[in-house]
């Protein structure tokens, strides 16, 4: 099963290959992308509320409970 997984995955992706051209942007001179971690609660308070938004993860070598914001600047 493990040896056939990449082949099966490539077959599935090949069927949707035409869609990639729809979502790709034209190359430009300037393109910058960066991510920022947004801490919603302190990591020691993780799991105390059933309505918690976000999960524990690393951002800039620090543990946070929250999400990531991705900014893209394209000319």
Buried (B, 14 or more C-beta within 10 A) or exposed (E): EEEEEEEEEEEEEEEEEEEEEEEEEEEEEEEEEEEEBEBEBEEEEBEEEEEEEBEEBEBEEEBBBBBEEEEEEEE
